[in-house]
Amino acid sequence: MTTHIFDDHADLSFRVARLIAEQIKTKPDSVICFASGESPLLAYNLLVTLLKSEKIETSKFTLIGLDEWIDITPENPGSCAYFLHSNLIQPLNLSVDQYRLFNALTEDLSQECETMDKFILKKGSLDMIIVGIGMNGHIGFNEPGVPQNLYSHVIDLDETTRTVGQKYFEGKTQLSKGITLGLQYVREAKTAILMASGERKAPIIRETLEGEITTTVPATMMRELENGHVMIDRNAASLLKPQE
């Protein structure tokens, strides 16, 4: 794993956008998993600008949605599907066969997990995965204590996730379960990028990079990845020990 510290959120976002753009430029049929949320939003906006301004071919790459809230409709502005459609799928005019998102409304969630896994397996593997980090150290909806060898799975959401998740919704919303790509996908991705910015993420970044590697803090597994990159701004890095 490599840690990259940038001056601010804008600089961090541009560097992540540049990496994704280069991935698509170098390998037009790349399979890339995208998280939703505040951390990668600016990076995605910048990515769209880069891809269009540099006329990088985008008709062959595949977008995978990292996770979704169970029982939340894709039309709900707080859903991960709405976020990805608004910030990547629609701006890039991706065709329906260029992306795969979880259907969190299906009655058979186990089958939905199997369908996602088969879809990714057919593509070969993830060339890149972009994730954020929760206040409890989760990646996607891989909550504290989850086994690290899972592929797609359904999980009961941690209280922290249910509480923090309310910020994405207009009114109080029942959030109890999530469906997500498991940490095994992060392990197997050719490039795994974890983004974090802001002082509020500083404590969990310190725990992730300097604490014990443990399933209690899922993000600590990034330190075991040869192709893992933790990309943070100076505020998120503010509690780390000074490096020589």
Residue, then its C-alpha position, 0 to 999 in steps of 0.5 A: m500500500t502507498t499513502h498519498i497526501f495532498d494539499d486539499h480536497a480539490d487537489l486530491s480529487f483532481r489526482v483521483a480523477r486523473l488516475i481514473a481517466e488514465q485507466i480508461k485511456t490506457k485500457p478502454d474496456s476497463v471495469i471500474c467500481f465506483a463508490s457514491g458519497e461526498s468523498p468522491l463527488l468532486a473527483y467524478n465531476l472532474l473526471v467527466t470534464l477530463l474525459k470530455s475535454e481530452k476526448i477519451e473514449t468512454s464507450k467500452f468501459t464498464l461501471i460497477g456500483l459499489d453498494e446500495w441501501i436496501d429498500i431505497t428506490p433508485e429514484n430517491p436522491g439519497s440512493c447510490a443509484y441516483f448518485l451514480h446516474s447523476n454524476l457519471i452515467q448520465p453525464l458520460n451518456l453510458s449505454v445500459d450495457q456499460y453499467r451494473l448497479f445493485n437492485a436493492l428492491t428485489e425480493d431475492l437479495s441472495q440471487e442479486c448478489e450472485t447476479m452481480d458476482k457473475f457479471i463481474l466474473k464474466k468481465g474478468s476482474l475489477d481493474m480499479i475500485i474507488v472507495g471512501i471510508g466510513m466513520n467506523g472504518h467501513i468500506g462500502f457497506n462492509e461493516p466492522g467485523v465482516p469477514q474479508n473474504l466475501y464477494s457480494h453480500v447483504i449486511d445489517l448496517d452498523e448504527t454509525t452508518r444508519t445515523v451518518g447515512q441520514k445526511y443523504f436523505e431529505g427526511k428521516t429514512q429507515l436504513s437497516k440493511g445494505i447490499t455491497l461488493g465484499l472486501q475480497y473484491v478490494r483485495e483482487a482489484k488491480t488498483a484499489i483507491l481509498m479516498a478521504s478528506g477533512e478533519r472529521k476523517a482524521p481519527i479513522i485515518r489514523e486508526t486505519l494507517e497506524g492502528e492494528i490491522t483488524t476486521t474491527v476496522p475494515a479499512t485497515m486491510m488496505r495496508e495488506l494490498e500491494n496495489g492499494h492506494v490511500m489518497i487523503d488531504r492534509n486535513a484527513a492526515s492531520l493526526l498521523k505521526p510525522q514521517e521522516 
